[in-house]
Amino acid sequence: MNWSTLLSAKRYGYEHRDNKQPDEARSEFQRDYDRLIFSSPFRRLQNKTQVFPLPGSIFVHNRLTHSLEVASVGRSLGRIFYNKIKAQQPSIDKEAPFLQDIGDIVTAACLAHDLGNPAFGHSGESAISRYFTDGEGQKYEAQVTPEEWADLTHFEGNANALRILTHQYNGKETGGFGLTYSTLAAIVKYPCPSQYGHEKGELHRKKYGFFCPEQETFKKLAEELGLQKDPQVTGVYKRHPLVYLVEAADDICYNIMDVEDAHRLGILSYPETEQLLLPLSNDNQLQSRLRNIGDLDSRVSLLRAKAISTLIMECSEVFLNKQAPILAGEYNKPLMDGLPDSLLAALKAITRESVQRIYNARSVVQIEVAGYKVMNGLLEEFIPAYLNNQSSYDKKLVAMMPAQFYTNASHTYDKILAVLDFVSGMTDLYAVELFRTIKGISFPSL
């Protein structure tokens, strides 16, 4: 793979339009960022759980603030890489004119990376999958293909993000958001269909990147950008290189910001927080600075900033040094795995503490359990109603779905996916309110 083809300003769904404007104030990739910022799916992230339940008196991160922070880190990673490669190869802009825009491409992709995640964090994904594996949805297996069943039983937020950005919903324009090919490819962390996304062995894939309807969409992106095909499996591709920067930005933020949130909530004491974050700082003067700060939250903020700065610089160095195997499709691990041993040891300590103390905190477990009940309850009502749409009750339920989620398709899978489009897009609060209403637990006020 090479940068001259990997970076393209061509817009999905608008390939034959001339997007250039004589008084252009923004690059095509900055326009991607702006389209995302002003979009409804992005705004809804402010009311979707990241890890901890949505805040009361104490603010913690939600999906929107997380995405903004990931975008900030991603911009730095992209710009640092460009500055370094420009210094090594002064003529690189002639070979790959869009290389100077890498920071903007990565920023936009980071902003979009969580768009497909349903309410209640990762438990929302699990709840949707379990409806089909363990719940009433099991009965639909005989009505869909094995590939479609793999989509439903392993519902994936990554694949859902690509669908949101490219699918033509009822009454909407073609092309979805009309983003550039490079931005779209940079969010596909696992460029394979669902039937290969959970295999063990040589592929080492944990998830997948696109549902069945978007398989041709990704193929179109891959062919335009020159992504390498996996020689072992048909329909599977090597990652776009910028995926590594998006992934690193996400990894940096959730590792560090979850610790800061845990301190704010009193799950971790200040000494415990300092012990976790201080080894990630390369600043020899940091401890003396910390002693001069009386406010503990401000101390943690400084520790967080230093840790993120260190990881940005180190990950950008790994990306630069591993550029050749990444472009050859031979680098098969996150950039974070290539960090120096001292930093890896510090990150492993954070992971151990996060699993024991943060992700199993009482409030986190409670929201996961509640999320299972709410998401499963919504699917139990809406999927049979939309598939049958015969009784008066079915018709009333279907009428509660916005028209953009309707489909003219007759196949069971397409109809189920239409309901999943509706349910997965809900915010936490809307999902709870709708669940309570349709179950008769509460009544809407006039």
C-alpha positions as CSV (number, residue, x, y, z in Angstrom):
1,M,0.0,0.0,0.0
2,N,1.2,3.6,-0.6
3,W,0.2,7.0,0.7
4,S,-0.5,8.4,-2.8
5,T,-3.6,6.2,-3.2
6,L,-4.5,5.6,0.5
7,L,-5.3,9.3,0.9
8,S,-8.3,10.3,-1.2
9,A,-10.7,13.3,-1.0
10,K,-13.3,11.4,-3.1
11,R,-16.6,11.5,-1.3
12,Y,-18.7,8.3,-0.8
13,G,-22.0,8.7,-2.7
14,Y,-20.8,11.9,-4.4
15,E,-18.0,10.5,-6.5
16,H,-19.1,12.4,-9.7
17,R,-19.7,15.7,-8.1
18,D,-17.1,18.5,-8.1
19,N,-16.7,19.3,-4.5
20,K,-14.1,22.0,-5.0
21,Q,-15.0,25.6,-4.3
22,P,-12.9,28.6,-5.5
23,D,-12.9,30.2,-2.1
24,E,-12.3,27.0,-0.2
25,A,-11.6,27.8,3.5
26,R,-11.5,24.2,4.7
27,S,-9.8,21.0,3.4
28,E,-12.1,18.2,2.3
29,F,-11.2,16.4,5.5
30,Q,-12.0,19.4,7.7
31,R,-15.4,19.3,6.1
32,D,-15.7,15.7,7.2
33,Y,-15.1,16.8,10.8
34,D,-17.6,19.6,10.5
35,R,-20.3,17.4,9.0
36,L,-19.9,15.0,12.0
37,I,-19.9,17.7,14.6
38,F,-23.2,19.1,13.4
39,S,-24.9,15.6,12.9
40,S,-27.6,14.2,15.1
41,P,-25.9,10.8,15.7
42,F,-22.9,12.7,17.1
43,R,-25.0,14.9,19.3
44,R,-26.8,11.8,20.7
45,L,-23.4,10.6,22.1
46,Q,-23.7,13.1,24.9
47,N,-26.4,10.9,26.4
48,K,-24.7,7.5,25.9
49,T,-22.7,5.8,28.6
50,Q,-19.0,5.5,28.2
51,V,-18.1,3.5,31.4
52,F,-19.8,5.0,34.4
53,P,-23.5,5.9,34.6
54,L,-24.4,9.3,33.3
55,P,-23.5,11.9,35.9
56,G,-25.5,13.4,38.7
57,S,-23.6,16.0,40.7
58,I,-20.2,14.6,39.6
59,F,-19.2,14.8,35.9
60,V,-17.8,11.8,34.2
61,H,-17.1,11.0,30.6
62,N,-19.9,10.1,28.1
63,R,-19.5,8.9,24.6
64,L,-19.4,12.5,23.2
65,T,-16.7,13.9,25.5
66,H,-14.7,10.7,25.0
67,S,-14.9,11.1,21.2
68,L,-13.9,14.7,21.4
69,E,-10.8,13.8,23.5
70,V,-9.9,10.9,21.2
71,A,-10.2,13.3,18.2
72,S,-7.8,15.8,20.0
73,V,-5.2,13.0,20.6
74,G,-5.7,11.7,17.1
75,R,-5.0,15.1,15.6
76,S,-1.7,15.3,17.5
77,L,-0.7,11.7,16.4
78,G,-1.3,12.5,12.8
79,R,0.5,15.9,12.8
80,I,3.5,14.6,14.6
81,F,3.8,11.7,12.1
82,Y,3.6,14.1,9.2
83,N,6.2,16.5,10.6
84,K,8.6,13.7,11.2
85,I,8.2,12.1,7.8
86,K,8.4,15.5,6.1
87,A,11.7,16.1,7.9
88,Q,13.0,12.7,6.6
89,Q,11.6,13.0,3.1
90,P,11.2,16.7,2.1
91,S,9.7,15.9,-1.2
92,I,7.0,13.6,0.2
93,D,4.2,16.1,-0.5
94,K,4.8,15.7,-4.3
95,E,4.4,11.9,-4.0
96,A,1.4,12.1,-1.6
97,P,-0.2,15.6,-1.7
98,F,-2.8,14.7,1.0
99,L,-0.2,13.5,3.5
100,Q,-0.2,17.0,5.1
101,D,-3.9,16.4,5.9
102,I,-3.3,13.3,7.9
103,G,-4.0,15.1,11.2
104,D,-7.4,16.2,9.9
105,I,-8.3,12.8,8.5
106,V,-7.5,11.0,11.8
107,T,-9.4,13.7,13.8
108,A,-12.5,13.2,11.8
109,A,-12.2,9.4,12.0
110,C,-11.7,9.6,15.8
111,L,-14.8,11.8,16.0
112,A,-16.9,9.1,14.3
113,H,-15.3,5.9,15.8
114,D,-18.1,5.5,18.4
115,L,-21.1,6.6,16.4
116,G,-22.4,3.0,16.1
117,N,-22.3,2.1,19.8
118,P,-25.8,1.6,21.3
119,A,-26.9,2.9,24.7
120,F,-25.4,1.6,28.0
121,G,-21.9,1.1,26.7
122,H,-20.6,-2.3,25.6
123,S,-23.4,-4.0,27.6
124,G,-25.8,-2.5,24.9
125,E,-24.0,-4.5,22.2
126,S,-24.1,-7.6,24.3
127,A,-27.8,-7.2,25.0
128,I,-28.6,-7.0,21.3
129,S,-26.5,-10.1,20.6
130,R,-28.0,-12.1,23.4
131,Y,-31.5,-11.4,22.2
132,F,-30.7,-13.6,19.2
133,T,-28.4,-16.1,20.9
134,D,-30.4,-16.7,24.2
135,G,-33.7,-14.8,23.9
136,E,-36.8,-14.7,21.7
137,G,-34.7,-13.8,18.7
138,Q,-33.4,-17.4,18.3
139,K,-36.5,-18.3,16.3
140,Y,-35.3,-16.1,13.4
141,E,-32.2,-18.1,12.6
142,A,-33.9,-20.3,10.1
143,Q,-35.1,-17.2,8.2
144,V,-31.7,-15.6,7.5
145,T,-28.4,-16.7,6.0
146,P,-25.5,-17.9,8.1
147,E,-23.7,-14.7,7.3
148,E,-26.6,-12.5,8.3
149,W,-27.1,-14.6,11.5
150,A,-23.4,-13.9,12.4
151,D,-24.2,-10.1,12.2
152,L,-27.2,-10.4,14.5
153,T,-25.6,-12.7,17.1
154,H,-22.4,-10.6,17.3
155,F,-23.8,-7.1,17.0
156,E,-20.9,-4.8,16.5
157,G,-20.7,-1.1,17.1
158,N,-17.7,-0.7,14.7
159,A,-19.8,-2.2,11.9
160,N,-22.8,-0.1,12.9
161,A,-20.7,3.1,12.6
162,L,-19.9,2.4,9.0
163,R,-23.6,1.7,8.3
164,I,-24.7,5.0,9.9
165,L,-22.2,6.9,7.8
166,T,-22.9,5.3,4.5
167,H,-26.4,3.8,4.5
168,Q,-29.3,5.5,2.7
169,Y,-32.0,5.6,5.2
170,N,-35.6,6.0,4.1
171,G,-36.2,9.5,2.8
172,K,-32.6,10.5,3.0
173,E,-30.0,11.3,0.3
174,T,-27.8,8.7,-1.1
175,G,-24.2,8.4,0.2
176,G,-25.1,8.8,3.9
177,F,-22.9,11.6,5.4
178,G,-20.9,11.9,2.1
179,L,-17.6,11.5,3.9
180,T,-14.3,11.1,2.1
181,Y,-13.1,7.6,1.4
182,S,-10.0,7.9,3.6
183,T,-12.0,9.1,6.6
184,L,-14.4,6.2,6.2
185,A,-11.7,3.6,5.8
186,A,-9.8,5.0,8.9
187,I,-12.7,4.0,11.2
188,V,-12.9,0.4,10.1
189,K,-10.8,-1.2,12.8
190,Y,-11.5,-4.8,11.7
191,P,-11.9,-4.9,7.9
192,C,-13.7,-8.2,7.7
193,P,-17.3,-9.5,7.7
194,S,-18.9,-10.9,10.8
195,Q,-18.3,-14.6,10.0
196,Y,-14.6,-14.0,10.4
197,G,-14.7,-11.5,13.2
198,H,-14.7,-13.9,16.1
199,E,-12.5,-16.7,14.8
200,K,-9.5,-17.7,16.7
201,G,-6.2,-18.7,15.2
202,E,-4.0,-17.0,12.7
203,L,-6.3,-14.1,11.9
204,H,-6.4,-12.9,15.6
205,R,-9.6,-10.8,15.0
206,K,-11.8,-10.0,17.9
207,K,-14.5,-8.1,16.1
208,Y,-15.6,-7.2,12.6
209,G,-16.0,-4.0,10.5
210,F,-19.1,-4.2,8.4
211,F,-22.5,-5.8,8.2
212,C,-23.6,-7.8,5.1
213,P,-25.3,-4.8,3.4
214,E,-22.1,-2.7,3.8
215,Q,-19.7,-5.4,2.4
216,E,-19.8,-4.0,-1.1
217,T,-19.5,-0.5,0.4
218,F,-16.2,-1.4,2.1
219,K,-15.0,-3.3,-1.0
220,K,-15.5,-0.1,-3.0
221,L,-13.5,1.9,-0.5
222,A,-10.8,-0.7,-0.4
223,E,-10.4,-0.9,-4.1
224,E,-10.3,2.9,-4.5
225,L,-7.7,3.3,-1.8
226,G,-5.6,0.3,-2.7
227,L,-6.0,-1.6,0.5
228,Q,-4.4,-5.0,0.5
229,K,-6.5,-8.1,0.4
230,D,-5.9,-10.8,3.0
231,P,-4.4,-13.7,1.0
232,Q,-6.0,-16.3,3.3
233,V,-9.7,-15.3,3.3
234,T,-11.9,-13.8,0.5
235,G,-13.5,-10.5,1.4
236,V,-11.0,-9.7,4.2
237,Y,-8.6,-6.8,3.9
238,K,-5.6,-5.4,5.7
239,R,-6.2,-2.3,7.7
240,H,-5.9,1.2,6.3
241,P,-2.7,2.5,8.0
242,L,-4.6,5.4,9.7
243,V,-6.7,2.9,11.6
244,Y,-3.6,2.4,13.8
245,L,-3.5,6.0,14.8
246,V,-7.3,6.1,15.5
247,E,-7.0,3.0,17.6
248,A,-4.0,4.4,19.5
249,A,-5.9,7.6,20.2
250,D,-8.8,5.6,21.6
251,D,-6.5,3.3,23.6
252,I,-4.7,6.3,25.2
253,C,-7.9,8.1,26.2
254,Y,-9.8,5.3,27.7
255,N,-6.8,4.0,29.6
256,I,-6.1,7.3,31.2
257,M,-9.5,9.0,31.4
258,D,-11.1,6.0,33.1
259,V,-8.6,6.4,35.9
260,E,-9.3,10.1,36.2
261,D,-13.1,9.4,36.4
262,A,-12.5,6.8,39.0
263,H,-10.7,9.3,41.2
264,R,-13.5,11.8,40.8
265,L,-16.0,9.2,41.9
266,G,-13.9,8.2,44.9
267,I,-13.3,4.7,43.5
268,L,-9.5,5.3,43.5
269,S,-7.8,7.4,46.2
270,Y,-5.3,10.1,45.2
271,P,-2.2,8.1,46.2
272,E,-3.5,5.1,44.1
273,T,-4.2,7.4,41.1
274,E,-0.7,9.0,41.3
275,Q,0.9,5.5,41.6
276,L,-0.8,4.5,38.4
277,L,-0.2,7.7,36.3
278,L,3.2,8.9,37.5
279,P,5.2,6.1,35.7
280,L,3.7,7.3,32.4
281,S,5.3,10.8,32.7
282,N,8.7,11.6,31.3
283,D,8.9,14.9,33.3
284,N,11.5,14.7,36.0
285,Q,10.1,17.9,37.6
286,L,6.6,16.6,37.9
287,Q,6.7,15.4,41.5
288,S,7.9,18.8,42.7
289,R,5.1,20.5,40.7
290,L,2.5,18.2,42.2
291,R,3.7,19.1,45.7
292,N,2.9,22.7,45.0
293,I,-0.7,22.0,44.0
294,G,-3.2,21.7,46.9
295,D,-6.3,20.7,44.9
296,L,-6.2,16.9,44.3
297,D,-8.3,17.0,41.2
298,S,-5.9,19.5,39.7
299,R,-3.0,17.2,40.6
300,V,-4.8,14.3,38.7
301,S,-5.4,16.6,35.8
302,L,-1.7,17.4,35.5
303,L,-0.8,13.7,35.8
304,R,-3.4,12.9,33.1
305,A,-2.0,15.5,30.8
306,K,1.6,14.3,31.2
307,A,0.6,10.7,30.7
308,I,-1.3,11.4,27.5
309,S,1.6,13.6,26.2
310,T,4.1,10.8,26.8
311,L,1.9,8.2,25.1
312,I,1.2,10.5,22.1
313,M,4.9,11.0,21.5
314,E,5.8,7.3,21.9
315,C,2.9,6.0,19.8
316,S,3.8,8.4,17.0
317,E,7.4,7.1,17.1
318,V,6.2,3.5,16.8
319,F,4.0,4.4,13.9
320,L,6.9,6.1,12.1
321,N,9.3,3.2,12.8
322,K,6.8,0.6,11.8
323,Q,5.6,2.4,8.7
324,A,7.1,-0.1,6.3
325,P,5.4,-3.3,7.8
326,I,2.2,-1.3,8.3
327,L,2.1,-0.4,4.6
328,A,3.0,-3.9,3.7
329,G,0.0,-5.2,5.7
330,E,2.4,-7.2,8.0
331,Y,2.0,-5.3,11.3
332,N,-0.8,-7.0,13.3
333,K,-0.9,-5.5,16.7
334,P,-1.8,-2.1,18.2
335,L,0.8,0.7,18.4
336,M,0.5,0.6,22.1
337,D,2.0,-2.9,22.1
338,G,5.2,-1.5,20.6
339,L,5.9,0.9,23.5
340,P,9.0,0.7,25.7
341,D,8.8,-2.0,28.4
342,S,8.6,0.6,31.2
343,L,5.4,2.1,29.7
344,L,3.9,-1.2,28.9
345,A,4.4,-2.3,32.5
346,A,2.6,0.9,33.7
347,L,-0.3,0.4,31.3
348,K,-0.7,-3.2,32.4
349,A,-0.9,-2.0,36.0
350,I,-3.7,0.4,34.9
351,T,-5.5,-2.5,33.1
352,R,-5.3,-4.7,36.2
353,E,-6.7,-2.0,38.4
354,S,-9.4,-1.0,35.9
355,V,-10.7,-4.6,35.6
356,Q,-10.7,-5.1,39.4
357,R,-11.8,-1.7,40.7
358,I,-13.3,0.3,37.8
359,Y,-15.2,-1.9,35.4
360,N,-16.5,-4.0,38.2
361,A,-17.6,-1.0,40.4
362,R,-21.1,-1.3,41.7
363,S,-22.5,1.6,39.6
364,V,-20.9,0.2,36.4
365,V,-22.4,-3.3,37.0
366,Q,-25.8,-1.8,37.8
367,I,-26.0,0.1,34.5
368,E,-24.9,-2.9,32.6
369,V,-27.6,-5.1,34.1
370,A,-30.2,-2.4,33.6
371,G,-29.0,-2.0,30.0
372,Y,-29.5,-5.7,29.3
373,K,-33.1,-5.5,30.5
374,V,-34.0,-2.3,28.7
375,M,-32.4,-3.3,25.3
376,N,-33.8,-6.8,25.4
377,G,-37.3,-5.5,26.3
378,L,-37.3,-3.1,23.4
379,L,-36.3,-5.8,20.9
380,E,-38.9,-8.1,22.2
381,E,-41.6,-5.5,21.4
382,F,-40.4,-3.9,18.2
383,I,-38.9,-6.8,16.2
384,P,-42.0,-9.0,16.2
385,A,-44.2,-6.0,15.6
386,Y,-42.2,-4.8,12.6
387,L,-41.9,-8.3,11.1
388,N,-45.6,-9.0,11.5
389,N,-47.3,-5.6,11.6
390,Q,-50.8,-7.3,11.6
391,S,-52.5,-6.5,14.9
392,S,-53.6,-3.1,16.1
393,Y,-50.9,-3.3,18.8
394,D,-48.2,-4.1,16.2
395,K,-49.2,-1.1,14.1
396,K,-49.1,1.3,17.0
397,L,-45.6,0.1,18.0
398,V,-44.4,0.5,14.4
399,A,-45.9,4.0,14.3
400,M,-43.5,4.8,17.2
401,M,-40.5,4.2,14.9
402,P,-39.4,7.3,12.9
403,A,-40.1,6.8,9.2
404,Q,-36.4,7.0,8.3
405,F,-35.9,3.5,9.8
406,Y,-38.6,1.9,7.6
407,T,-37.6,-0.4,4.8
408,N,-39.4,-1.6,1.7
409,A,-37.4,-4.9,1.8
410,S,-39.3,-8.1,2.5
411,H,-36.4,-10.2,3.8
412,T,-36.5,-10.9,7.6
413,Y,-32.8,-9.8,8.0
414,D,-33.4,-6.4,6.4
415,K,-36.5,-5.8,8.6
416,I,-34.6,-6.8,11.8
417,L,-31.7,-4.5,10.8
418,A,-34.2,-1.7,10.4
419,V,-35.3,-2.2,14.0
420,L,-31.7,-2.4,15.2
421,D,-31.0,0.9,13.4
422,F,-33.7,2.4,15.5
423,V,-32.9,0.8,18.8
424,S,-29.1,1.1,18.6
425,G,-29.4,4.9,17.9
426,M,-31.3,5.6,21.1
427,T,-29.7,7.5,24.0
428,D,-29.7,5.9,27.4
429,L,-32.5,8.1,28.7
430,Y,-34.7,7.7,25.7
431,A,-34.3,3.9,25.7
432,V,-35.3,3.8,29.4
433,E,-38.2,6.2,28.9
434,L,-39.5,4.2,25.9
435,F,-39.1,0.9,27.7
436,R,-41.0,2.1,30.7
437,T,-43.8,3.5,28.5
438,I,-44.3,0.4,26.3
439,K,-44.1,-1.9,29.4
440,G,-46.8,0.2,31.2
441,I,-44.4,1.2,34.0
442,S,-44.9,4.9,33.4
443,F,-47.2,7.0,31.3
444,P,-46.2,9.9,29.0
445,S,-47.4,13.3,30.1
446,L,-49.3,15.6,27.7
